[in-house]
Amino acid sequence: MESWQLERVVSGGQTGVDRAALDAARAAGVPIGGWCPKGRWAEDGPLPNDYPLQETPSPDPIVRTTWNVRDSDGTLILHPGGPLRGGTAQTELAARRMGKPCLVLTLDRPVEELVREIRRWLETENIRVLNVAGPRESQAPGIYRRAYEVLAALFRSLARRSDG
């Protein structure tokens, strides 16, 4: 799979893991996008316009969740541990129902170990458009910082790989 390359990262723009994915990808020069609820709803107010997400016709977050799974090659779910809840559980369910690859990882392991596992999965499954999901910040305080740390390291490692 020498020609494999991550082309785009999508998420729903919610605080926490979604926003960490968009910010880390953008910082690494990876194109970003995805669907967000009508009105650009997020728990910290409307998603700023500098995030190039399209609004679904519905304010219901499940529509956004389903469309991001549908329009990606695979979904990475990052969470702090324990059972998946709410929108995070809905994301995994949508991926399973659509037969899309879905990797669920807890963020309680070393960054390097997580990056290796994610890279292996991305390449094995030939994921070019990656949907990233997980809890919002209010449900898992500190999840943005931890997810950003892992995803920034992942995207940096992929950039190094494609440079040489």
C-alpha positions in Angstrom: 0.0 0.0 0.0 2.8 2.4 -0.9 0.3 4.9 -2.5 -1.9 5.2 0.6 -2.3 8.7 1.9 -4.7 10.3 4.3 -6.6 12.9 2.3 -9.0 14.5 4.7 -10.2 14.5 8.3 -13.9 15.0 9.1 -15.8 15.5 12.3 -18.9 17.1 13.6 -17.2 20.1 15.2 -18.4 19.5 18.8 -16.1 20.4 21.6 -13.7 17.7 22.8 -12.5 15.0 20.4 -14.3 16.4 17.3 -12.7 19.8 17.7 -9.3 18.4 18.6 -9.3 16.4 15.3 -10.1 19.4 13.2 -7.5 21.6 15.0 -4.7 19.0 14.9 -5.4 18.2 11.2 -5.5 21.8 10.2 -2.2 22.5 12.1 -0.6 19.6 10.2 -1.9 20.8 6.8 -4.4 18.0 6.4 -7.6 19.2 4.8 -10.7 19.2 7.1 -14.4 19.1 6.7 -17.5 17.3 7.7 -21.1 17.8 8.7 -22.4 19.8 11.7 -26.0 20.3 12.9 -28.2 23.0 11.4 -27.2 26.3 13.0 -23.7 25.0 13.5 -24.6 24.0 17.1 -21.9 23.0 19.5 -22.0 23.1 23.3 -19.8 26.2 23.4 -22.0 28.1 20.9 -22.2 28.1 17.2 -19.2 26.5 15.5 -17.0 29.4 14.2 -17.1 29.8 10.4 -13.4 29.2 10.0 -14.2 25.5 10.4 -15.3 24.5 6.9 -18.2 22.2 7.9 -21.5 21.9 6.1 -24.7 22.2 8.0 -27.2 19.3 7.8 -30.8 20.2 7.2 -31.6 19.1 10.8 -30.5 20.5 14.2 -30.5 16.8 15.4 -26.9 15.8 16.1 -27.6 12.2 15.0 -28.0 13.4 11.4 -24.5 15.0 11.5 -23.1 11.8 13.1 -24.6 9.5 10.5 -23.6 11.7 7.6 -19.9 11.9 8.7 -19.8 8.1 9.1 -21.4 7.7 5.7 -19.1 10.2 3.9 -15.8 8.8 5.3 -13.8 5.6 4.7 -13.6 4.8 8.4 -14.2 6.2 11.9 -11.7 6.6 14.7 -13.3 7.0 18.2 -11.1 8.3 21.0 -12.5 8.2 24.5 -11.3 8.1 28.1 -12.5 4.6 28.9 -15.7 2.9 30.2 -18.7 2.3 28.0 -19.4 4.6 25.0 -22.3 6.9 25.7 -24.6 9.3 23.8 -23.3 10.5 20.5 -20.1 8.5 20.8 -22.1 5.3 21.1 -24.3 6.4 18.2 -21.2 7.0 16.1 -20.0 3.4 16.7 -23.4 2.0 16.0 -23.7 4.0 12.7 -20.3 2.7 11.5 -21.2 -0.9 12.4 -24.6 -0.6 10.6 -23.0 0.8 7.5 -20.2 -1.8 7.5 -17.6 0.9 7.8 -14.3 0.3 9.6 -14.3 1.7 13.1 -11.4 1.8 15.6 -12.3 2.5 19.2 -9.3 3.4 21.4 -9.0 4.6 25.0 -6.6 7.5 25.6 -5.0 5.9 28.6 -1.9 4.5 26.7 1.3 6.2 25.6 1.0 8.5 22.6 3.5 6.6 20.6 1.6 3.3 21.1 -1.7 4.9 20.1 -0.1 6.5 17.0 1.3 3.1 15.9 -2.0 1.4 16.3 -3.9 4.1 14.4 -1.4 4.2 11.6 -1.5 0.5 11.1 -5.3 0.6 11.0 -5.5 3.5 8.6 -3.1 1.8 6.2 -4.6 -1.7 6.5 -8.2 -0.3 5.9 -7.0 2.2 3.3 -8.7 5.1 5.1 -8.3 8.2 3.0 -11.2 10.2 4.5 -11.1 9.7 8.3 -14.0 10.6 10.6 -12.9 11.3 14.1 -15.3 11.2 17.0 -15.5 11.0 20.8 -17.0 12.7 23.8 -17.5 16.4 24.1 -15.4 18.3 26.6 -18.2 18.6 29.2 -18.6 14.8 29.3 -14.9 14.2 29.6 -13.0 17.2 30.9 -9.5 17.3 29.4 -10.4 15.1 26.4 -9.6 17.9 23.9 -6.0 18.3 25.1 -5.3 14.5 25.2 -7.0 13.8 21.8 -5.1 16.8 20.3 -1.8 15.4 21.6 -2.4 12.0 20.0 -3.8 13.3 16.8 -1.1 15.9 16.3 1.5 13.2 16.7 -0.4 11.0 14.3 -0.7 13.7 11.6 3.0 14.7 12.0 4.1 11.1 11.6 2.0 10.8 8.4 3.5 14.0 7.0 7.0 12.7 7.6 6.1 9.4 5.9 4.8 11.2 2.8 7.8 13.5 2.7 10.3 10.7 2.3 
